[in-house]
Structures are given as structure tokens and as C-alpha cells.
Amino acid sequence: MLEFSRDGIFIGRAYVPAAVPGPSVVVIDNGDVFDISATAATTSALFDLPDPVQTVRAAPRDRRLGTVEELLENSDVRRRDLKRPWLLAPVDLQAVKAAGVTFAASLLERVVEEQAKGSAAAAESVRRALVAEIGTDLSMVKPGSSEAQALRRALVERGLWSQYLEVGIGPDPEVFTKAQPLSAVGYGADVAIHPQSTWNNPEPEIVVAISSAGRVVGATLGNDVNLRDFEGRSALLLGRAKDNNASTAIGPFVRLFDASFTLDDVRRAEVALRVEGEDGFVLEGTSSMGQSSRDVLELVEATLNDNHQYPDGCVLFLGTMFAPVQDRDEPGAGFTHKIGDVVTISSPKLGALVNRVNYANAAPPWEFGVRALIANLHARGLCTGA
């Protein structure tokens, strides 16, 4: 696991049970976690500063909350001591956006979902037919290129064109709203699936933090939980498939860009996934950012531009090449979550994000929104520059 104490500048948020309890911006320094909310009351405000790295380096280290290991351990919702600090998602007021269909390896699976009409049982036969029909290595097709347009015309003529192919190899990427500000869960919390879903999967991704001016200031890990049955029935159900209580996990920390970690590290990142079920089932996979069909900055520019602003900044999931097809129960039925699954998403320079799967209506409800945050910061004397 990444040695947070030795490498990089890591920013997070922790719930601090003080006289007036509430969420605080924190930094790791030499293996310890310090509350720096007096310097920056929100990560949204911190990431918007001209030089977040220098601000963090200069912030006083007079409010120690414990070691990294202690906060990680106490963040597990099943064993949490409410009298001690625990980690939250490292973002707050930022919009939570996500880019979809950015990898050829998962593009085919999105088309499978659509043509199988959300049925896991029909997926395997659809998958075989599509591979035989398309007969093209989509990873070699540059989105928006003349070659992509020629392929589009050929597939339309054969009745094989799909809305997923449109955003996968067409000129415009898919960018959607994954969750509302302050609704994402952090390390150790329950991550949730809709109780009516019977075909779903985790989506391990790199998440970049973007200032209101469109500057990418750092990166973290995320789980863009996907309900394959809902979205497969209709793309118009994307909101129901993606934005549910606790269906977005981000963390454990945002690593700010500096001399030791840059955008090129994001472009080269390897993201590992491990799912461990209470039934003994284990699923493992990797996602390589080097195989993304679109550059990070292309996705950022499609998200925040002259046509769409985010005055509190935003975070952007960059997509995944991982779409599990490994059978869990019945042959040909593929993978789906079971309650109690432990999902670990990790990358060497960003650490590991660990969450347990629950139903959205059984996970702790989201109750701390923007009004609650404003009131809390005011009560703690932290409203200035939030």
C-alpha cells in the first residue's frame, strides 16, 4: 500500500467530533493527519487557490487528528468509534461528473447491455454475435476521425449502430452528472446498488479534481457504480442507474499535482480492482489509463467550457475499461454484486479505496447537504473563504 507519509501531498476530509462537530479539510504530513480547515474550510475553496500546494505546505500543523492508519481504520462504518475522527469523501461543494464509454474494452459491453435490453441471461449470445459482426478492433479507432466516421456509416447500413458507439468513437464524449455535491461517500463507507437491480458492477476509475477555472489540480480514486440492467433497458434511465444514495465512492485522498505527481502520471496510471464476496467469490481486474480512447484534457474540456461552468469546481470520473463478464453463479449469467461484497480499488500513487456493498435504501441516508455545511461552518467560525 502507498506510503502516504513519504510521497506526495494528500488532501482529504474528515468528520471531527469536537465541541462543534463537523467536516474538516485535512492533510497528511509524515504519517499523521492534520486538520487545516482554518486555512481552507472546503476542498472546493482550496483547489481554487492560485497555488494549492504552497498553501497546504504553509498551513499550520497544530491540530493533529491521529495517524493515517488510525483514521483509515476508524472509517470502516461497521467498526467506527463515533468519538474519534473518520474519513469522508475528499470533495465537498464540487459537482460530481463522469465520462462514460472512454475505453474500447468496455465499449462493446455497453452495446451488449443495450442490445440485451438489460438482461444478463441474454448478454453472452449478444456478445458473440456483436464480435462476429463488428470484426474491428475498436481500440485502434480514434474517436471523431475519418476512420471512425467510415465505420459509423458501415455499421448504420448493417443496422448495428448504437448510442454507445456514438459516444465511444464519435466526435463528442459522454459526460454526465454522477452525483450531487456532498453526496459521495468515502473510504470505509457503504457503497450502494439499487435494491431492484439484478445485474450491476463496480467501475474502478481515476477521478480528477478541477478548479472553477478548468485547471486540473490533482487526482484520486472512485467507484462509479453501474446498474447494467437499468441502463441496458434504456439510456434514459441513466439517472436511475447511476445516481442513487451512496452509489458514488471517492477517496481516500486527493493527491495534488507537484513535482512528484503530474497529469502524465494519471495518463499512465494502472487501476486495480478486487471484489471479495461473503460467499468466497473473488473477482480481480485492472484498468489501464494508457488505453483510454480520449485524453484527460479532452474530457476535462468537454466538461467545463464556455458552454458550461462550475463556480465551485468539479471532479470528473475518467471512465474504466473494466466490465466484468466472469460468471458468479450460473454459467453464462456473468457477474453481479451481492450484499456484503468488499470492493477495493487501488493504484500505486493514489492508495486504495475500500467500500462494502449495500442496498441504497439500507445504507446510511444522505442528510448533510449544502445548507447543513454552511450552517456548520458558520457555527465553527469557518465561513470566510469556504
TIMAR-814579 format. One record per atom (N, C-alpha, C): residue in three letters; x, y, z. Coordinates in steps of 0.1 Angstrom, whole numbers, plus 5000, padded with zeros to 4 digits. Layout:
N
ALAXYZ ...
end
This chain:
386
MET500849885000 MET500050005000 MET500950125000 LEU500450234994 LEU501150354993 LEU501550415006 GLU502850455007 GLU503350515020 GLU502950665019 PHE501750705024 PHE501350845023 PHE502350935030 SER503050885040 SER503950975048 SER505151015040 ARG505550935029 ARG506750965023 ARG506651025009 ASP505451025003 ASP505351054989 ASP504151144987 GLY504351264982 GLY503251344977 GLY502551424987 ILE501651504982 ILE500751594990 ILE499351544989 PHE498851495000 PHE497551435000 PHE496551515009 ILE495451545002 ILE494351625009 ILE493151545010 GLY492451555022 GLY491251475024 GLY490251555032 ARG489251495036 ARG488251555045 ARG487951445056 ALA487851495068 ALA487551405080 ALA486351465088 TYR485551385093 TYR484551425103 TYR485251435117 VAL485251545123 VAL485951565135 VAL484851585147 PRO484751495156 PRO483851505167 PRO484351595178 ALA484351725176 ALA484851825185 ALA483651885193 ALA483851995200 ALA482752065207 ALA481652105197 VAL482052155186 VAL481052165175 VAL481552075164 PRO481051955163 PRO481551855153 PRO481251895139 GLY482051845129 GLY481851875115 GLY482951835107 PRO482751855093 PRO483851805084 PRO484951905083 SER486151855083 SER487351945082 SER488251895070 VAL488851995064 VAL489951965054 VAL491151925061 VAL491751815056 VAL492951755063 VAL494051735053 VAL495251725059 VAL496451695051 VAL497351595058 ILE497951505051 ILE498851415056 ILE500251475057 ASP500951455068 ASP502251505070 ASP503051405079 ASN504051345073 ASN504851245080 ASN504051145087 GLY503051095080 GLY502250985086 GLY501151025095 ASP501051155098 ASP499951205107 ASP499051285099 VAL497751295104 VAL496751375097 VAL496451495105 PHE496451615098 PHE496251735105 PHE495051815099 ASP494251875108 ASP493151955104 ASP493652095099 ILE493452125087 ILE493852255082 ILE492652345077 SER491452315083 SER490252385079 SER490352535082 ALA491252575092 ALA491352725094 ALA492052795082 THR492752715074 THR493352765062 THR492452755050 ALA491752645049 ALA490852625038 ALA489652545044 ALA488452615044 ALA487352545050 ALA486752435042 THR486952445029 THR486452335020 THR487552305009 THR487552185004 THR488452144994 THR488152224981 SER486852264979 SER486452344968 SER487252474968 ALA487352544979 ALA488052664980 ALA489552644979 LEU490052544985 LEU491452514984 LEU491952494970 PHE491152414962 PHE491652374949 PHE491452494939 ASP490752604943 ASP490552724935 ASP491652824937 LEU492552804947 LEU493552894950 LEU494652894939 PRO495353004938 PRO496353014927 PRO497452904929 ASP497852874941 ASP498852774944 ASP498452684956 PRO497552584954 PRO497152504965 PRO498252424972 VAL499252384964 VAL500352314970 VAL501152404981 GLN501452524977 GLN502152614986 GLN501252644998 THR499952664996 THR499052695007 THR499052585017 VAL499052465012 VAL499052345021 VAL500352335028 ARG501452355022 ARG502752345028 ARG502852445039 ALA502252565038 ALA502352675047 ALA501352665059 ALA500352575057 ALA499252565067 ALA499752515080 PRO499352575091 PRO499752535105 PRO499452385107 ARG500352315114 ARG500152175118 ARG499852165133 ASP498952245138 ASP498652255152 ASP497452175157 ARG496752105147 ARG495552025151 ARG495751885146 ARG496451805153 ARG496651665149 ARG495451585152 LEU494951505142 LEU493851415144 LEU494151265147 GLY495451235144 GLY495851095146 GLY496751055134 THR497050925133 THR497850875122 THR496950845110 VAL497550835099 VAL496750785087 VAL496150655090 GLU496850565095 GLU496350425098 GLU495150435108 GLU495250515118 GLU494150535127 GLU492850585121 LEU492950685112 LEU491750735106 LEU491250635095 LEU492150565088 LEU491650465079 LEU490850355086 GLU491450315097 GLU490750205105 GLU489450245110 ASN489350375115 ASN488150425121 ASN487050465111 SER487450465098 SER486550495087 SER485650385083 ASP485950265087 ASP485150145084 ASP483850165092 VAL482750175084 VAL481450205090 VAL480950095100 ARG481449975098 ARG481049865107 ARG481749865120 ARG482849935121 ARG483649935134 ARG483950075139 ARG483250175134 ARG483550315137 ARG483250355151 ASP484250425157 ASP484150485170 ASP483750635168 LEU482450665171 LEU481950795168 LEU482650905176 LYS483450875186 LYS484150975194 LYS485551005188 ARG485850935177 ARG487150965170 ARG486951005156 PRO487851075150 PRO487751125136 PRO487651005126 TRP486951025115 TRP486950935104 TRP486951005091 LEU487350935080 LEU487451005067 LEU486151015060 LEU485951125052 LEU484851145043 LEU485451145029 ALA484551155019 ALA485051175006 ALA485851305005 PRO486951314998 PRO487851424999 PRO487351544990 VAL486051544986 VAL485551654978 VAL484251704985 ASP483851824983 ASP482651874990 ASP481651954981 LEU481952074978 LEU481052154970 LEU481152134955 GLN482152054951 GLN482352034937 GLN481151954931 ALA480851984918 ALA479951894911 ALA480651764908 VAL479951654908 VAL480551524906 VAL480051474892 LYS481051484882 LYS480751444868 LYS481451314865 ALA481051254854 ALA481651134850 ALA481651124835 ALA482751074829 ALA482851044815 ALA482650894813 GLY481850864803 GLY481550724800 GLY482050674787 VAL482150554785 VAL482550484772 VAL483850544767 THR484850554775 THR486150604771 THR487250504769 PHE486850374770 PHE487750264767 PHE487050164757 ALA487850124747 ALA487250024737 ALA486949894744 ALA487649854754 ALA487449724761 ALA486049724767 SER485549834772 SER484249844779 SER483149894769 LEU483549954758 LEU482650004748 LEU481749884743 LEU482349774740 LEU481549664735 LEU480549614745 GLU480849624758 GLU479949574769 GLU478749674770 ARG478949804767 ARG477849894768 ARG476849864757 VAL477349824745 VAL476549784734 VAL475749654737 VAL476549564744 VAL475849444748 VAL474749464757 GLU474949554767 GLU473849594776 GLU472549644769 GLU472849734759 GLU471749794752 GLU471049684743 GLN471749604736 GLN471049504727 GLN470449384735 ALA471049364747 ALA470449254755 ALA469249314763 LYS468949444762 LYS467849504769 LYS467949494784 GLY469149494789 GLY469349484803 GLY469249344809 SER469249244801 SER469149104806 SER470449044806 ALA470949004818 ALA472248934819 ALA472248804812 ALA471048734812 ALA470948604806 ALA471148604791 ALA470848714785 ALA470948724770 ALA472348784766 ALA473148834776 ALA474348904772 ALA475348824765 GLU475548694768 GLU476648624762 GLU476348594747 SER475148564743 SER474848544729 SER474948674721 VAL474548784727 VAL474648914721 VAL476148944719 ARG476948914729 ARG478348954729 ARG479048874717 ARG478748744716 ARG479348664705 ARG478948724691 ALA477648754690 ALA477148804677 ALA477748934673 LEU477949024683 LEU478549154680 LEU480049144676 VAL480749064683 VAL482149044680 VAL482348994666 ALA481448894662 ALA481448844648 ALA481148944638 GLU480149024641 GLU479649124631 GLU480549244630 ILE480949304641 ILE481749424640 ILE483149394634 GLY483849294639 GLY485049254633 GLY486149354633 THR486049454642 THR487049564642 THR487649584656 ASP488949604657 ASP489549634669 ASP489249784672 LEU488249804681 LEU487849944683 LEU488950024690 SER489849964696 SER490950034703 SER491850104693 MET491750064681 MET492550124670 MET491850244663 VAL490650264667 VAL489850374661 VAL489850494669 LYS490450604663 LYS490450734671 LYS489050804670 PRO488550834682 PRO487150894682 PRO487151024673 GLY486151034665 GLY485951154657 GLY486751164644 SER487551064642 SER488451054630 SER487651024617 SER488251034606 SER487650994593 SER487350844593 GLU488250774599 GLU488150624600 GLU486950594609 ALA486750664620 ALA485550644628 ALA484250674621 GLN484250774613 GLN483050814606 GLN482750714595 ALA483750654589 ALA483550554579 ALA483050424585 LEU483550394597 LEU482950274604 LEU481550304609 ARG481250424613 ARG479850454616 ARG478950434605 ARG479350484593 ARG478450464581 ARG478250314578 ALA479250234579 ALA479150094576 ALA478250024586 LEU478350054599 LEU477549994609 LEU476150034609 VAL475850164605 VAL474550214603 VAL473850134592 GLU474550114581 GLU474050034570 GLU473649894574 ARG474449834583 ARG474149694587 ARG473249694600 GLY472749804604 GLY471749804615 GLY472449784628 LEU473749814629 LEU474449784642 LEU474949904649 TRP474550024644 TRP474950144652 TRP474250154665 SER474950214675 SER474450224688 SER474750364694 GLN473950404703 GLN474250534710 GLN475550524718 TYR475950404722 TYR477250394729 TYR478450404719 LEU478250354707 LEU479250374697 LEU479350514693 GLU478250584694 GLU478250734690 GLU479150804700 VAL479150784713 VAL479950854722 VAL481350784724 GLY481450654720 GLY482650584721 GLY483650624710 ILE483150634698 ILE484150664687 ILE483650784679 GLY482550854683 GLY482150974676 GLY482951094681 PRO482551214676 PRO483351334680 PRO483151384694 ASP481951354700 ASP481651404713 ASP481651304724 PRO482351314735 PRO482351224746 PRO481151234754 GLU480851124761 GLU479751124771 GLU480251184784 VAL479551284789 VAL479851334802 VAL478451354809 PHE478351294821 PHE477051304828 PHE477251344842 THR476251384849 THR476251414863 THR476151284871 LYS477151244878 LYS477151124886 LYS476451144899 ALA476651254906 ALA476151274920 ALA476151414923 GLN475351454933 GLN475251594938 GLN476451624947 PRO476751754948 PRO477851794957 PRO477551744971 LEU478551694978 LEU478451644992 LEU477851514993 SER477351444982 SER476651314984 SER477551194982 ALA478851214978 ALA479751104976 ALA480151054990 VAL480350924991 VAL480850855003 VAL482350835002 GLY483050815013 GLY484450805013 GLY484950665017 TYR486250655020 TYR486850525024 TYR486150465036 GLY485850335035 GLY485250265046 GLY483750265047 ALA483050355039 ALA481650365039 ALA480950265031 ASP479750245033 ASP478950155024 ASP478850225010 VAL479050144999 VAL478750194986 VAL477550114981 ALA476650174974 ALA475350114973 ALA474850084958 ILE474049984957 ILE473349954945 ILE471849964947 HIS471049994937 HIS469650004938 HIS469049864942 PRO468149854951 PRO467549724956 PRO466849644945 GLN466449714934 GLN465749644923 GLN466649594912 SER467949624913 SER468949584903 SER469349444905 THR469449364894 THR469949234895 THR471149204886 TRP471649314879 TRP472849304871 TRP473549434872 ASN474749434879 ASN475449554882 ASN476849524885 ASN477649624885 ASN479149604888 ASN479849734893 PRO480949714899 PRO481749834903 PRO482449894890 GLU482850014891 GLU483650074880 GLU484750154886 PRO485950084886 PRO487150144892 PRO487750254883 GLU487850374888 GLU488350484879 GLU489250584886 ILE490050654878 ILE490750774883 ILE489750884882 VAL489850974893 VAL488951094893 VAL489851214895 VAL489651314886 VAL490551434886 VAL489751544893 ALA490451624901 ALA489851744907 ALA490151864898 ILE489151944896 ILE489252054886 ILE488752184893 SER489552284892 SER489152414897 SER488052484889 SER487452584894 SER486452654886 SER486952714873 ALA488252734873 ALA488852794860 ALA489252684850 GLY488952554854 GLY489252444845 GLY490652394846 ARG491352424857 ARG492652374859 ARG492652244867 VAL493252134862 VAL493352014869 VAL494352014880 VAL493952004892 VAL494852024903 VAL495351894910 GLY494651784908 GLY495051664914 GLY494151544910 ALA494351434917 ALA493651314913 ALA493451224925 THR492351144924 THR492051044934 THR491450924928 LEU490850834936 LEU490250714931 LEU488750724933 GLY487950644924 GLY486550644926 GLY485850524921 ASN484650494926 ASN483850384922 ASN482550434916 ASP482450434903 ASP481250484896 ASP480350364894 VAL479650324905 VAL478850204905 VAL477850214893 ASN477750094886 ASN476950094874 ASN475849984875 LEU474650014872 LEU473549924871 LEU473349884857 ARG473849774853 ARG473749734838 ARG472349704833 ASP471549654842 ASP470149624838 ASP469349754836 PHE469449844845 PHE468649974843 PHE469050044830 GLU470450064829 GLU470850144817 GLU470650064804 GLY470749934805 GLY470549854793 GLY469149854788 ARG468249874797 ARG466749884793 ARG466550014785 SER467250124790 SER467050244783 SER468150344788 ALA468750414778 ALA469750514782 ALA469150624790 LEU467850644788 LEU467150744795 LEU466950714810 LEU467350594814 LEU467350554828 LEU468750574834 LEU469650654828 LEU470950674833 LEU470950724847 GLY470150824849 GLY470050884863 GLY469650784873 ARG468750694870 ARG468350594879 ARG469450484881 ALA470150464870 ALA471250364871 ALA472450414878 LYS472650544878 LYS473950604883 LYS473850674896 ASP472750754898 ASP472750854909 ASP471750804920 ASN472250724929 ASN471450674940 ASN472150704953 ASN471450684964 ASN472150714977 ASN473350624978 ALA474450684981 ALA475750614984 ALA476350544972 SER475850574959 SER476350504948 SER477650554942 THR478150654949 THR479450714944 THR480450714956 ALA481550644954 ALA482650644964 ALA483850714958 ILE484450804966 ILE485650874961 ILE486650884973 GLY487950854970 GLY488950874980 GLY490150774978 PRO490950754989 PRO490750815002 PRO491150965003 PHE492151004994 PHE492651134994 PHE492851184980 VAL492851314978 VAL493251374966 VAL494751404966 ARG495451354957 ARG496851384956 ARG497051504947 LEU497551614952 LEU497751734944 LEU498951714935 PHE498851784923 PHE499951784914 PHE501151864919 ASP502351804918 ASP503551874922 ASP504651804914 ALA505951824918 ALA507051764911 ALA507051614911 SER506351554921 SER506351414923 SER505151344916 PHE504251424912 PHE502951364906 PHE502351464897 THR502251424884 THR501751514874 THR500551454866 LEU500051524856 LEU499051474848 LEU499451354840 ASP500751354837 ASP501251234829 ASP501251114838 ASP501351124851 ASP501151004859 ASP499750954859 VAL498751044857 VAL497351004855 VAL497250934842 ARG497850984832 ARG497750924818 ARG498350784818 ARG499250754827 ARG499950624827 ARG499450534838 ALA498450584846 ALA498050504858 ALA497450374855 GLU497750274864 GLU497150144864 GLU496150144876 VAL494950104874 VAL493950094884 VAL493549944886 ALA493749894898 ALA493449754901 ALA492049754909 LEU491349644906 LEU490049614913 LEU490149474919 ARG489549464931 ARG489349334938 ARG488049334945 VAL487249244942 VAL485949224948 VAL485949094956 GLU485749094969 GLU485648974977 GLU484248964983 GLY483648854980 GLY482248834985 GLY482248744997 GLU481148765005 GLU481048675017 GLU480848535013 ASP480448505000 ASP480348364995 ASP481648304991 GLY482748374993 GLY484048324989 GLY484448364975 PHE483548424967 PHE483848474954 PHE484848584954 VAL485848574944 VAL486848674943 VAL486948714928 LEU486848844925 LEU486948894912 LEU488148994912 GLU488948984902 GLU490149084901 GLU490249134887 GLY490649254885 GLY490849314872 GLY491749434873 THR492149484861 THR492849614861 THR492349694849 SER492549824851 SER492249924841 SER493450014838 SER493850024826 SER495050104823 SER494650234816 MET494950344822 MET494650474816 MET495350494803 GLY496350424800 GLY497050434787 GLY496250384776 GLN495150304779 GLN494350254768 GLN493050334766 SER492950454773 SER491850534771 SER491850594757 SER490650604751 SER490550654737 SER490550804737 ARG490450874748 ARG490451014749 ARG491351064760 ASP492151174757 ASP493051224767 ASP492251294778 VAL492951294790 VAL492351354801 VAL491851494798 LEU492751574792 LEU492351714790 LEU491251734780 GLU491051634770 GLU489951634761 GLU488651614769 LEU488651534779 LEU487451504787 LEU487151624796 VAL488251684801 VAL488051804810 VAL487451914802 GLU487951944790 GLU487452054782 GLU486052024777 ALA485651894776 ALA484251864772 ALA483351884784 THR483851894796 THR483051904808 THR482952054813 LEU484052124813 LEU484052264818 LEU484552354806 ASN483652444801 ASN484052514789 ASN483152644789 ASP483252714777 ASP482452834776 ASP480952814777 ASN480552684774 ASN479052654774 ASN478652604788 HIS479552574797 HIS479152504810 HIS480252544820 GLN479852614830 GLN480752654841 GLN480452584854 TYR481452574863 TYR481252514876 TYR481952614886 PRO481252704892 PRO481852804900 PRO482452754913 ASP482052624917 ASP482652564929 ASP483652454924 GLY483952454912 GLY484852344907 GLY484052214904 CYS484752114900 CYS484151984898 CYS485151874899 VAL484651754900 VAL485551634899 VAL485051554888 LEU485851484881 LEU485451414869 LEU486051264869 PHE485151174869 PHE485551034867 PHE485951014852 LEU487050944850 LEU487650944837 LEU487250814829 GLY486450734835 GLY486050604828 GLY486850484831 THR486350374827 THR487050244830 THR487050154818 MET488050074817 MET488049964807 MET487449834813 PHE487149834826 PHE486749714833 PHE485249694833 ALA484749594826 ALA483349554826 ALA483349404828 PRO483149354840 PRO483249214843 PRO482249124837 VAL482749014831 VAL481948914825 VAL482048774831 GLN482948774842 GLN483148644849 GLN481948594856 ASP481548464853 ASP480348414859 ASP480548404874 ARG479448444881 ARG479548434896 ARG478648314901 ASP477548294895 ASP476648184900 ASP476348094888 GLU475448124880 GLU475148034869 GLU475948064857 PRO476347954849 PRO477147974837 PRO476448064827 GLY477148164822 GLY476548254812 GLY475848374818 ALA475748374832 ALA474948484838 ALA475848604841 GLY477248584840 GLY478148694843 GLY478248734857 PHE478748854859 PHE478948904873 PHE477848994877 THR477448994890 THR476749094896 THR477049094911 HIS476849214917 HIS477249224931 HIS476249144940 LYS476749114952 LYS475949064963 LYS476249154975 ILE475249164983 ILE475349254995 ILE476449195004 GLY477349285009 GLY478449245017 GLY479749235009 ASP479749244996 ASP480949244988 ASP481849354993 VAL483149324994 VAL484149434997 VAL484849464984 VAL484749594980 VAL485349644968 VAL486649724971 THR487749684966 THR489049754968 THR489549804954 ILE489649934953 ILE490150004941 ILE491450064945 SER492550034937 SER493850084942 SER494750124930 SER495650214932 SER496650254922 SER497850294930 PRO499050254925 PRO500250274933 PRO500550414938 LYS500150514931 LYS500450654935 LYS499250724942 LEU498150654943 LEU496950714949 LEU496450634961 GLY496950514964 GLY496550444976 GLY495450344972 ALA494450324982 ALA493450224980 ALA492150284985 LEU491050264978 LEU489650304982 LEU488950174985 VAL488450154997 VAL487850025001 VAL486350065006 ASN485449985001 ASN484050005005 ASN483249875005 ARG482249865013 ARG481449745013 ARG480049775006 VAL479549674998 VAL478349694991 VAL477149674999 ASN476149764998 ASN474949755005 ASN473849804995 TYR472549794999 TYR471549854991 TYR471350004994 ALA470950074984 ALA470850224986 ALA469950264997 ASN468850184999 ASN467850215009 ASN468250155023 ALA469350085023 ALA469850035036 ALA471150105041 ALA471850165031 ALA473050245035 ALA472550375043 PRO473450425051 PRO473050555058 PRO472550655048 PRO471450725051 PRO470950815041 PRO471750945041 TRP471751005029 TRP472551135028 TRP471651245034 GLU472151305044 GLU471451405052 GLU472251545053 PHE473551545050 PHE474351655052 PHE474551725039 GLY473751825035 GLY473851895023 GLY474452025024 VAL474352115014 VAL474952245013 VAL474552335024 ARG473252335027 ARG472752425038 ARG473352385051 ALA473452245053 ALA473952195066 ALA475452235067 LEU476152225056 LEU477552265056 LEU477752415059 ILE476952495053 ILE477152645056 ILE476852675070 ALA475752615076 ALA475452635090 ALA476552585099 ASN477152465095 ASN478152405103 ASN479452495103 LEU479852535091 LEU481052625090 LEU480852755098 HIS479652805097 HIS479352935105 HIS479452915120 ALA478952795124 ALA478952765139 ALA480452745143 ARG481352705134 ARG482752685138 ARG483652805134 GLY483052915129 GLY483753035126 GLY484653015114 LEU484152935104 LEU485052905093 LEU484352945079 CYS483353035080 CYS482653065068 CYS483553145058 THR484453235063 THR485253315054 THR486053235044 GLY485853255031 GLY486753185022 GLY486353035020 ALA485152995024 ALA484852855023 ALA484852805009 
end
